Amino acid sequence: MEKRFQPYTRLAAIVFLVVGCLWVLRPFLPAVLFACAITISSWQLYVRLLDRLKGHRTLAATVMTVSLILVIILPLALVTWNVADNAGNVYRALRDALASGTMAAPDWLRGIPIVGETVFNYVQNLISSREQLIDTAKRFMEPARHFLLGGGIVLGSGVAQVSLAAFVSFFLYRDGHTLLKALSIGMDKIMGEHALEVADTVSRTVRGVMYGLLGTALAQAAVAAIGFMIAGVPAVALLSVATFLFSLIPVGPPLVWGGAAIWLFYQGSTGWAIFMAVWGVFLISGVDNVVKPVLISRGSSLPFLLVLLGVLGGVIAFGFVGLFIGPTLLAVALGLLRNWTNVNPVTPHRPGREQGEAAP
């Protein structure tokens, strides 16, 4: 009887141990998952660096961690600080203008087709009536305050989570070979002959999604920076970093270049505003349709709906790093499901590839 129930008691002990460990690590789970995704995505780069440094694992891990800090954490901290500083400046400017009574409706509102004159008159009447303006401000002030506070908390927690992820990544890089060997043995005992195939699917999918998200965001930020400099938009560096961050969200970049176009229009530079809008539609947002498929082609082709759900659900569940973790987890699950059911997404035929030729 004792031998009969022994497997169940072992399983219960293992489940209890796993749940206990996850409960302890729960506050740090987003950062750990993000660190794992970063390490998997950049593992080949770490291996090459390790060869150049003649096998000094600690030094190679330090170089990779410092690079992560310079590429992700520093720009994110810069954006967080600038958002807080500029929000305060905007609030003070509005308060001073309201107190002095110098606020006026912008003339460019008249240029809006069909509804321009109506919108201009409404805004002008609203501004000229101090009581009505204060009443409207009271109605919108609280939601705006909550929105800005929530955005600041998300960005601030993002800096903290990414910093912790960089710290965890150092140990994942340094002890990666030992961890890989232990993980390989464990997966082989659990999954048997399918262990290698599953591990390859997970690794390929994580790399594909991370390359697609970060590569596309970097390309859009670079193209946006060029457009901002040509159009004469100020704070090019800040807007470029903002474009990089908003590129991680579906339909996010138009919020940045659209705001720049509206600012140019408000300044009276109608031609440059039109240029910024055209540049944004065809080049900045167009990069997403060209670069992302190329970068994700070696990973899992994630449908737009899953990307959107992964980003929104990831942010709700994990905070800022959920922008990366959400789509990655869904892509891994989709890749494993396709691998299990032997159903692969239909890919267009590439010229020069003969039928039956294996993909790289």
N, C-alpha and C positions, 0 to 999 in steps of 0.2 A: 504493500500500500504506500509505503514511504517513497519507494522508487517510482511508483506510478505518478505521484503528484510532484516529483522533484523538478521536471521541466517547467511546470506551471509556476512553481515558487521562484525558480530562477528568472523566468520571464517577468514576473511581477516585481522582483527586486530590480531588474534592469530598467523596467518602465518607471519605477519609483525614482531610481537614480537619475535617469534622463530628465524626468520632469523636475526634480529638485535642482539639477544643474541649470536647466533653462530658466527656472524661477530666479535663481541667484544671478544669472547673466541677463535677465530681462531688461534692466535699465541700460545695459551696454550692447544689447543685441543688434540694434540698427548700425552702430559703428563697427561691430565685428563683421556683420554681413557685408557692409560697404568695403571694409578692409579686405575681406576675402575676394570680392569682385575685382577690386583694384589689383590685388596680387596675382590673381589668375590672368587678368588681362595683360599685365606687364611682366609676366614670368619670363618670357623669352628674352626680353630686354635685360632683365636681371641676370639671366644665365650668361648672356654675352658680356655684360659688365663684370661678372664674376671671373670669366676667363681672362679678361683684360687685367684684372687686379690679382691674377695668379692665385685664385681660390680664397682670398681673404673675405670670408662671408660677412663679418661684422662691418667692414669698411664698405662693401658693396651695398649692404642693407642700409647703411647710413646715407650713402649717396642717393639711393632711391627714395628714402624718406624725406630728405631735404628737398629733393626735386618735387616731390608731391606737395610739400609745404609751399614752395615758390609758385607752383602752377595752379593750385586750387585754393589753399587756405588764405594766402596773402591777398589775391584778388577778391575773394569772398568777404574778407574782413574789411577791405577798402570800400567795397560797395555798401556794406552794412553801416560803416561810419559815415559815408557820404549821404546815404538815405536819411539817416538820423539828423545830420547837420542841415541838409537842404530842407527837410520837413520843418525844422524849426525856423529857418529863414523865411519860408513861404508863409508860415503862420504869422510871424511877426510883420511881414509886409502887408498881408491882408488886414491885420489888426490896425496897423498905422493908417492904411488907406481908408478903412472904414471910419476911424476916428476923425480923420481930416476931411472926409467927404469928397475926396478927389477921385473916387472910383467912377469909371465910365465904361459903357459897353464898347467893345472893340468894333471898329468899322468893318472888319473883314466878315462879320456876321451877315452884313447886307449882301455879300457876294454869294451866299449859299443859294443855290437854285430853288425856286418856288417858295420855300419857307423862310428865306433869309430876312426879309423885312419884318415878318411876324416875330421871329426869334429876337431880332435886334430890339424891337419895341418892347417886348416882354422883359428882356434883360435890363433895358434902360429904365423902365418903370419900376422894376424890382430894386434897382440900385438907388433910384431917386427917392424911394420911400424907405426911410430909415427903419420904421417900425416893421414893415413887411420884410425887409432884408434881415433884420434881427430874428424875426419869427422863423424865416426860412433857414437861417443859419443854425438856429437851435434844433430844428428838425433833422438837419443833416450832419450836425457836428458830432453827435454821439456815434452814429454808424461810421463816420469817417475816422473818429478816434479809435474805435474798436478795430477797424480795418488796418490802420497804420500800426496800432499796437500789436495786432496779430502778425502782420508782416514783419515787424521788427523782431518779435519773438521767434518766428520761423527762421529768419536770417541769423539771429544770434545763436539759436540752438544749432543751426547748421554749422556755424563756425566751431562750436564746441564738439559736435559729433564728428566733423571731418578731422579736427585736431586729434581726437581720440582714435579715429580710424588710422591716421598716419602713425600714431604710436603703436597700435596693434600691428600695422603693416610691417614695421621694422622687425618684429619677432617672426612674422610669417615669412618674410624674405630670408632672415638669418637661419631659421630652423625649417625652412620649406622642404628640403630634401628628406629630412627625417619624418616630417609630417606626411609627405607624399607616400613614403614607404609604408608607414603605419596605416594610412587610409587605404592604400592599395590592398594590403593584407585583409583589412576589415571588410572591404567591399567584396573581395574574392570569397570570403567565408559566407557572406550574406547572400550574394547574388550569383556566385558561381561563375559560369562561363560568360555571363552577360555583363560582368563587372567592368571590363575594359571598354565595352561598347557604351555603357551608360556614362562612364567617366569621360569618354571622348565627347559624347553629346553635351554633357554639362559644360565642359571646358570650352568647346567650340561655341556654344550658345552664349555663354557669359562674355567671351571675347567679342563676338559679333555685336551684341547689344551695347556693350560699353564702347567699342570702337564707333558704332553708329551714333550713339548719343553724344559722346564727347567730340568725335571728329566732325560731325555735322555742326555742333554748337561752335566749335573753334573756327570752322570755315565761314559760318554765318557772321560771327563776330569780326573776322578779318575783312569780309566784304562790306559789312556795315561801317567799319572804321574808315575804309576808303571813301564810301559815300558821304559820311559825315564830314570828312576833311574837305572833299570837293565842294560840298554845299555850304561850308563855313559854319557848321553847327558847333557850338562850344562844348567843352567837357567831353571830347572825343573818347578819351581813355575810359571814363566812367560809363558812357553810353555803350561802348564796345563790350565792357565786362557785363553790363546789364543785358545786352543782347545775347552774350554767351549763356548767362543763367536762364533767361527767358526762352532760349532755344530748346532747353530741355523740356519745356512744356509745349504741347501741341498748340498751334496758332498763337504762340507767345511773342515772337519777334515783331509782329505788326504793332504791338503795344509800344515798342520803343521807337522804331522808325516812323510809325504813324504820329507819335507825339512830337518827333523832331519836325515832321512835315507841317503839323499844325502850328508849331512854334515859328517856323519860317514864314508861314502864311500870315500869322499874327504880326510879325515884324515888318510886313509889307513886301517880302521877297517871294512874290507869287511864282515866278519862274523857277526859283530854287526849290520851292515847296512842291511844285509839280515834278521836278527832277527827282526829289527825295522820294516821292510817292512811287514814281515809275521804277526807280532804283530798288526800292524796297520790294515791290510786287514781283519784278522779273529777276532780280539778282539775289537779294538777301533771302526772301522766302523761296525763290527758285532753287537755291542751293540744297534745300531739304529734299527736293525731288530727284536730285542728281547724285549728291554725295552719299546720303544715307543708304540707298539701295546698294551702292558699290561697297561700302564698308561693312554692311550687315550680310553681304552675299555669302560670306564664309560661315556665318552663324545661322541663327534661326530667323526666318522671315516672319516678323511679328505683325499681325494685322493692326490697322490704325486704331480700331476699337479697343484692342488689348493694350496698346500703348497708352491711350487716353485713360483707361481704367487703371492701368498700372501706375501711371503718374499720380492721378488723383488719389487712388487708394493708398499708394505708397506714402504720399505726403501726410494723409490722415493717420496712417498707422505708425510711420517711423519719423515723421518730421521732414526736414530738408533733404536728408540723404535718401528718403523714400523716392525722390525723383529718379534715382539710379536703381534702388533696390526693387521697387515695384515692377517696372518693366522687365528687369532681369529675372525675377522669380517667375513671372508669368511666362517669359520666353523659355526658361528651363523646363517648366511644367509642360508647355506646349511641345517642346522638342522631345521630351521623354514620352509624351503621349503619341507623337508621330512615330517615334522609334518603336514603341510597343505595338502600335497598330499597323506599322509599315505603310503609313500614309504620309506622303511628302507633298509640300506645296508645289503647284505647277510653276515652273520657271520658264521664261521665254528662251527660245533657241538662240544661242550665241553663234555669230558667224565664225567660221574657221574651226568649229568643234564638230567632229564627225559623230555619227550615231554610235553609241556604245563606248565612246571615249570617256574615261573617268574624269571627273572634275578634280581640280587640285585641292 
